[in-house]
Amino acid sequence: RDKIAFGNELHNSSSTKVGSTFSTTQTIFANCVTGSTLTITTNGTSRIMVGMAGVWYSGIVTTMYGGFKIDGVSYQGNAGIVAFDVIASLVNLLYLFNFTAISDVLSAGTHSVCLDVRSNNGSMNVYVDGNITNQFWVQELR
């Protein structure tokens, strides 16, 4: 039986700060956000929890989608784990880009996990400046 665990039941983890603004025009989940790829070695028959805490924006009216890939495969399909509609009055404003998700059971071994974003009109940014840092992380659950 799977549990969300605390204390000694949380195992291997990895995290990164997305260190620079990432701009993309991709309309499908294709390329990982630069600097977001993490590796984690799992014990087997375990899940991982993946999280993102940051901000994003778009300079045009669009819908922004965020999610992640495990070993090069989009976990969430084309819909994303989180989506945000940018209407005309919201263009160029910063918005929270946060999610936490739990994967399917993974085999034992080393896995790569990366942040993935897209926009339906092809223009969006994961934003970083001197005052804002985005944190992307992964934690094994057993």
N, C-alpha and C positions, 0 to 999 in steps of 0.2 A: 504494500500500500504506500503510495507516494504521500509525502507530507511537505508542507512548507516548514522549514526547520530553523531553529535558532541554536546558538551555542555550538556544541560539538557536532551537530549534524550538518553544518555548512562546511563545504570543503573547497577545493581548488577554485581560485578566482583570478581575474585579470581585469584591468581597467586602463583607460587612456583619457587624456584631455584632448579633445579635438582642437588643435593648436592654431588654426587659421580659418578665416571665412572660406566656406566651400560653396561655390556657385555652380549650378548645373542647368542645362537645358533638356535633360533627359525626361521623356514622357513615359518611360517604362523603367522598372527597377533593373538597371543594367550595371552601373559601376558603383563601387563602394565609395563612401565619403573618404577623401584623402586623409590618411593618418588614423583611421578608425579601426583597422583590422587588429583583432585580438586573437591570441591562441590560448586554448585551455585544454588540459589533459584530464579526461574523465576516467573514472573507475569502471564504468560500464553499467548498463541497466540503470542509468541515472538521467535525470533531466538537468537542464541548465536554466537559470533565471537570467534574463537579459534586460538591461535597463538603460535609459537615456534621460538625462536632465540637461536641458539647454534651451536655446532660443532659435527661431527661424523667422524669415520674412520673404516677401516677394515684392518686386517693383511693378507688378501688373496684376490685374484681376485674374485669379486662378484658384485651383485647389491644390494644396501641398499635401503630400503623402509621405509618411515615414515608416520604416520597418528595419529589418535586418536579414542578413544571409547567414546560414550555417553551412560551411564547406561549399560555398559558391551557389547555394540554392536559396532562393527567397523563401523565407519561412511563412510569409503572410499572403503569398500570391500577389496580384496586382492591386488589391484594395488597400494595402498598408495596415499597420496596427493603429496608426493615428492619422487623422486627416484634418485639415483646416481650410475653410473657404475664405479666401481673401476677396472681399468686395471692394468697390471703388473707394469707400471711405477708410479702408484698412490698409491700403497700399503703402509700402515702405515703413510700416510699424512693426516692432518686434513682438513676437508672441512666444509663449512657452511651448517647448517641444519636448514633452515628457511621456515616457511609457515604461511599463514593466511587463514582461511576458515570460511564460514558462514554456520551454520547448517540449517536443515529443522526447521519448526515451532515446538516448544516444548510446552507441557502442563504446566500448573502452578504447581509449587512444587519444590522439591529439586532434583537436578540431579548430578551425578558424571561424571567427564570427566577426561580421562587419556591419556598420551602420549603412543603411541604404535609403535614399530619398528620390522622389520624383515629383513632377508637377503636370497637371493635365494640359497646360499651355506651354510648358517647357521653359519656365524661368523661376528659379527660387534659390534661396541661400540659407545655409546653416551658418549662423552669425557668431563671430568671435571678435572681441576687441580687448583693450587693456583692462576693462572692467567686467567682462563676461567670459566665462569659460564653460564649455560644454563637456559634460562627463558621460562617457559611454562605458558600460561595465558588463561583466558576465560572472556568474557564480554557479558552481556545481551544487546540486541538491541531491542528497542521498537519504 
